Amino acid sequence: MLTEKLKFIFGQFEHQGEFESYQELASGHINDTYLIKTKKKPHFVLQRINHGVFKDVPGLIENKVAVSKHIQEKLKNLSVKKQKRRVLAFAQTKSGESYYRDEEGNYWNLMYFIDKSVTYEIVDNDDIAYQGGRLLGQFLTLTSDFDASKLTEVIPKFHDMSFRYSQFEDALKIASKERLEKAKDYIKQVEDLKEEMHILQKLKESGAIKLRVTHNDTKISNALFNKKNKGLCLIDTDTVMPGIVHYDFGDAIRTICNTAAEDETDLDLVEFNVDYYKAYTKGFLKKMKSSLTPTELKYLPLAAKTMIFIMALRFLTDYLNNDIYYKTKYPEHNLDRAKNQFKLIQSFTEKINQL
C-alpha cells in the first residue's frame, strides 16, 4: 500500500528516475522522509511536510527552494554534478510547482539524494566541529545578499526572548506548589538573567544586528560530509527564515559543546567543551568573518549562552505547565533537562575566559 502510494507521488514530479524501492529515513522527528531508490542514479529523497506543525507549508517549501536556487547561482562555476553535492536541489512537479498536494491534503517535496555522504549525530573530534563550523559559515555567507524579508516566517517568534519569558510568566501563575518548590532555584536564575538574555533581541530590534537568512536548526546531524569527513552542505532547510547570525551559531554551539546528553541527570558529567567551541568557531570564521560586522562578531560568545538559556527556559516552562509540549518519560524529565542546560550555562560562564 505505502509502496504504491510513494511510487504514485514520486511519479508526479519531473525527473528521469524509475521507481525501484524505498527506505524510510528516521533522522527527523516531525516530517516523514523516504529515500527513493531508482533503477539508475540519481536517487531521490521524498518528504511529507507535517502541516499540523507547520501552518504555511507552501511558504516553507518556497523558502527552501528559493534559498537553494540562490546558492546554486553562487556556485554556477561548478559543474551541475558538483553543485548537487554542495546544495540541496529540488525537483518540480509536472505542473511546475515546488510541491505536490495529495488527496488527503498532505504536502510533498522531492530532493535529489546526495550520494556517498554521511551525517553525525554527535561530534567526537575537533575536525568534525571545524568542518561543521565551515559549513554554517559558508551557508550564511552565500545567502548574505538574499533579501530575508522575502522569506515566510515558518515558526513565528521562534527565538523571541520576550515571547519565551511571557510563556514562562504565564506558567508561573498556573504551576502547582510542588513544582514551583522543586524548580525555585532555577526560577530565580531565569529572573536573574532576564536583562542579559534580552541583549541580542534588543540589538536585533534596534537594527544594530541585521536580519539575514538563517537556518534555525544547526545541530551537527544537519551537516552533510563526504566519506573523507569534508563538509558538503547543510541539509534540512525546513526552518530557513529571517533571523540573526547568533541564532544559528549559538544553537550549533549548544548542541555540539555539551559533554553529556540533553537529559543527563548526573550534572557532574555536564561540561562545556571548549575545544569543540574553538574548532567550530575557527571553521565558522574562516568562511564568515569577512561578512560579519564588528557588532555581530563581538556578541558571538553571548549567542552561545543565549541559545543554551532559551532551551533551559523552554524546558522549565514546560515543566511548570505540567509537561504539555515536550514528550517526557517520567514526571521530572523536563526539570532534569532544564537543570542540564543551566549547568551547561554555568560551565560556559566559568570557561568564558578561555574563549
N, C-alpha and C positions, 0 to 999 in steps of 0.2 A: 504493500500500500504506500509506504513512505517512499520507496524506490521510484514508483510510478509518478508520485507527486513531484519529487525533486527533478525527475527526468523531464516532466512537463514544464516546470518552471524554468529550468535550465534552457529549455528549447525556446523560451520567449525572448531570449537575449540574442544579440547579433554577435556571432563568433564562428569559428571554423571547427569547433570541437564536437566530437561524437561521444555522448554519454556512455561510460562503461560501468562505473560503480561509484559509491560514495562512502565517506568516512566522517563520522561526527567529530568535530573538534571541540573539546571540552574546556578550553582555556578561559572562556568568558563566563560571567555569572548572569548576564542579562539577556543576550540575544542567542538565537540558535544558529550555529555556524557549521557548514559542511564543506569538506574537501571533495570536489567533484573530479574524479579521475576520468580522463578521456583516453580514447584508443591511441591518440598521438598527442604529445605535448604541444602546447602548454596545458597544464591542469588549471582548475579554477577554484575559487572559494565563493560559495553561495551563502548568503546571510539573510536571516529573517530578523528585522529590527523590531524590538519589543515596543509596540505602540501603547502599552499600558504604562511603561516607564517614561518613554519619550513622547511628548504630546504633539510635536510637529515633526513627524518622520520625514516628509518631503523636504523640509528645511534642513534637517540633519544631513540627509543624503546629498542635497545640493551643496551644503557646506564642504563636505569632504571631497566631492568631485571637483568643485571649483579650486580648492587648495591644491589638490593633486595636479590639476591642469596647469596651475601657476608654477608649481615646482618643475613639472615636465618642460615647460617653456624655458626655465632657467638651465635645464640640463640638456638642451637640444643639441649641444655639441657632441653628446654621447650617441651611440647607436641606439636604435629603438630597443634592442635586446638588453643593452646595459641600462637604459632608462627604466625599464620594467623591473630591474633589480634594485633600483635606488629610490623608487617612489611607487606607492600603490597606484595601480592602473585599473580603471573601471570599464566594464562593458555596458553599452547602451542596449535598451530593448529594441526589438524590431520596429517599434513605432517611434524610436528616437528619444525615449525617456531614460532617466538615470535609475529608475526603479520599476519593478513590476508589482502590481497590487492584485492579489488573488481574490477568489470569490468570497473568501472568509474575511476580507479586509486587511490581510497581512501584507506588509511591505517587504520586498526582497530586493537586494542588490547583488551584483556579481563582480568579483575582482579576479584578476589574473593571479594565480598562485606563484609565489617566488620560490623557485626550486633550489635545492642544495643550500638550505638556510636553517638556522637554529635559533631558538629563544632560550632564555634562562629565567627560572622562577626566582632565584636568589643570586646575589653577587658573592663569589667566593675568592676573587682575587682582584688586585688593583687594575689589571689590564682591562677586564670586563667593565669596571667602573669608568675607566678612562674612555673607552670606546663608547659607552653609553652616554657620557657627557658630550663627546664629539657629535653624536647623532642628534641630541637635543639642540646643541648649538647650531648645527647645520640646518636643521628644520626651521628654527626661529630666524636664522639669517636669510634663508631662501624665501621666507614668507614675510620678511620685514617691510617690503614695499607693497604688500597686499592690503587693500583697504578693509580693515577688520569690521568697519561699520556695515559692510555688506553681508556679514555672516549672521545667521539666526542664532539667538541665544538659546541653545537647546535645553539647558538646565538653568532657569533664571535664579539669580542670587547664589550661585553655586559656592563661591568663595567669599561671599559678602559677610564680613565680620559682624557688622551691626545686626544683620538678619540672624546670624547664629547666636549672638548674645540675646536677642529678643526671644528666640526659641528657648534658650536656657532660662531666662527670667520667667517665662510662662510656665516652664516645667517646675520651677521652684514653688510656684503657687499651688500646684496640684499634687506634688510629691508626698508620699507617706512620711510620717515622722521617723519611721525606722530607716528608710532610705536616706532621708536628709541627715540623720545622725551618722550613718555609715560613710556618707560622702562629704562630711563637713570640712575636712581638711582640704579637699580638692575644690570645693565650692569657694573657699577662701582664696585659693590660688587663682581661680578664674577671676575673682574680683580684684585681686592684687595686680594681675597682668593686663587688666582691661585697657588702660591707656596705651601701653606699649604695643599691644596686639591690634590696635587701630591705626598705627603709623602708616603702614603700606596702603590701607584703604584711603586714608586722608590724602596721601601723595597722589594716588590714582585719581581721586575725585577733583583735586585741585589742578590736575593736568601736569604736575611735576614729573610723573611717570606716565608715559604714553600707552594708550591702548594699542594692542597688536594682536595678530593671530596667535592663539595659544592652543596647545594640545589637550591639556587638562586631565590626562591620565598617564603620567610619565613613569609609572613603575617599570622596572627593568624588563619585565616579560613583554612589554610593548616595544622593545628594541629588537630589531632583527639583525642577526650576524651571519656571516658566511662560515664555511667549515673551518676557516683559519682564525675565527674569532675577530674578524674585522667587521666594523659596523656597516650595515647596508642602508637601513632606513627605519623610521618609526612606523608602527602599524596601529590598528585600532583607533582610527581617527573620528569615531562617532561623536566625541565631545569637543571637537575643534570649534572654537568660538572666540569672541573678543575677550581679552584678558590682559594681564601684565606678566612680564617675563618671570617675575618672582613666584607666581603660582606654579609654573612648570618646574622651575629649578628647585623650589622648596619642597614640592611634593616628591620629586625624584630623590632628593636627599633624605627625606623622611623614610621612604621605603627601602632605600639602599643601605643606610648607615645605622640601622638598628641591629645590634648583635644578637637579638633574640626575636622570636616570633611575636606578632602583634598582640597575642593573648597569653603570652608567657606570664605566669604568676610569681615565679621566683625573680624578684626585681633586681637581685644581685647579678643576674645574667643580662640585664638590660643596660647596655652602654652605647654611647655614640662612637661609631668607628671613624676616627679622624683620618686614617689612611685612605679609606674609601672616599671620604669627603674631598680630600686633597686631589685624589686621582680623578674623580668625576669633575671637579671644578677646573682642573687643568685641561681636560679634554673639552669641556664646555667653552672655556675662554679661548682655547685655540681656534675655535670656529666663530666665536661670538663677540669677542672683546671689541673689535673694530666698530661694531654696530650698537654697542651699549653706551648710554650716556653716563657721565660721572655719577649721577644720582642713582641710576639703575645699578651700577657697579657697587656703589657704597652700601646698598641695602641688601645685597645677596645673602650675607650671613643671617640677617633678620628674617629673610624669606624662609630659611630652613626652620628657624624657631617658630615662625608664624604658622607654617603649614603643619608642623607637629602639633602645635597648640590647637588648631582648628579641628583636628581629628580627636584630640583629647576632649575638647568641648562637646563635640557631637556624640561621642560615646557616653560622656557623663550626662548630657541632656537626655539621651535615650534611656539611660538607667533611671533617672528621675521620673521619666514618663512611663515607667513600668515596661520598658522594652517593646516599643511598638514599631520600630524601624529596622534595626539590625537583628538578624537571626541569632539566637542565643542557645547555648547547650545546658546552661544551669543559671540559677537566679542571679548570681553576682557577676556573670560573664561580662556585661558591659562596663561594670565598675572596674573589673580587673583590666579590661582593655584601656580604660581611661587612666588607671594607675600606671600602666605600662608606658603610655605616651607622656605622662607627667614625669616619670623617671627619666625618659629619653630627653625631655627638655632640661631637666636638672643636670644630666651628664653633658649635654651640649653646652650649657651655660658654663659649667666648670672647665670645659676644654676650649672655650672660645678663643683664648689667647694663643693656642696652638694654630689657629686658623688664620 
